[in-house]
C-alpha cells in the first residue's frame, strides 16, 4: 500500500514539474527592435508607478544602462502619463535613446533598469531592446 501511495505521489509531482517547464519558456518576451541613425532619438518606453490609478512614485526614478553600445545615450524625459485602464494623468515620463555619431553599421542589445522610489518601497523595472545603428 505504501508503495502505491509513494509512486502515485511521485507521478503527480513529475506531471506537475513537466507541465511547469513549458510555461516558464513562454514567459520570455521578444526584444523590441529600434533603428537609429547618427543624431536620431527614439522613445523606448513610458514610466510611471501607480496603485489603483494613483501615483505612488516619489521623485524621479534612477536610470541605469546595464548593457549597450557606446554610441547610444539614454535619458529620462519627465511628463504626465495616463496609465492603462485609468482616466487621470499621473507623474511619469518617457525613456529616450539617442544615437551619437555612428561610424559603422552596428547591432547591439540595450538593457536598461529603472529604480523607482515609491510609497510602498523601492521597486525596479528592466527593459531590453535590440538596437540597429546606421551612419
N, C-alpha and C positions, 0 to 999 in steps of 0.2 A: 504494500500500500504506500509506503513512504517513497519508494522508487517512482511510482506513478505520479505522485504529487510533485516531487522534485523535477522529474522530466517534463511535466506539464508546465511548471513554473519556468523552467529553462527555455522551453519552446516559446512561451509567451514573451519572455524577455528578448529572445532572439528576433521574434517577429516585430516587436516594438523597436528594437535597435535598427533593424533593416529598413523599417518604414521611416525612421527619423533621418536616415542618411540622405536620400534624395531631396527632402525639403530644405536641408541646410545648403545644398548646392544651388537651389533656386534662389536663395537669398542674395547671391552675388549679382550686382547690377552692372550693366554695360557702361563703359566710360562714355561720358558726353564728349563729343569731338568739337574742338574750337580751332578755327584757322585765322591766323593774323599775319599781316604784312608789317614791315617796319613802320613804327609810329601809330599803328592802329590799336584800338581798345575794344574790348568786348565785355558785356555783363555776364558774369559767371553764375551768380545766384543771388537771391534775396536773403536778408537775415532779419529776424525778429524772434522774440521768445514770449509766448502767451500761454495763459491758462484761462479757460472759459472766456475767450475773446478779450482778455485784458492783459496788458503787458506786465510781465514780472521781471523784465530786464532792467538791471541797474547799470547805467553808464553805457559806454561803447564796448563791444566785445574786442578781445585781443585777437589779432590775426597772425598766424604762423604759417610760413611756407615750409612744409616738411620735405618736399621734393619738387624740383622743377628746373627748367632751363634758365641759365643766367641772363638770357635776352628778355625775359618776362618779369615785370614787376606786378605786384598785386596790392590793391589798396581798397579801403572801405569808403563808400560814399553814403553819408547819412541822409535819410529821408523817410517820411512816414510810409507805411505799407498797410495794405488790407489783407489780413490772413485769410486763408480759405475757410469757408463756412462762417465768416464773420462779416459784420457790416461797418464797424468802426475802424478808423485808422489807428495804428499803434506805432510807437517809435521803432525804427529799424533802419534799413538801408540796403545797399547793393554792394556786392564784391565785384570789383572791376580788374581785369587783367589788361596790361598794356605791353606791347612789344617795343623794345628799344630797337637799335639798329641791328637788323638781321643780315648777315653777310652770305650765308648759305642756307639752302632749304634744310629744315631740320624737323624732326618729330620727337616729342618727349612727353612723359607723363608729368602732370602738375597735380600735387596733392596739397591741399590747404586745410588748416584747422582753425575753427573759431572757438574761442573760450568765452563763455557768457557768465557774467556775474549776475545772479538772479535772486529774487526774494526767497527762493527755495533752495539756494546753494549754487555752487559752481557747476556748470554744465559745459559740454563741448559737442561740436559737430564737425565731422570730417567729410570733405568732398574731393573727388579725383576727376581729372579731365585729361583727355589726350589732346595736346596742343601741336598743331602743324604751323611751322613758321616759314615765311617766304620773304625773300629780299624785295 
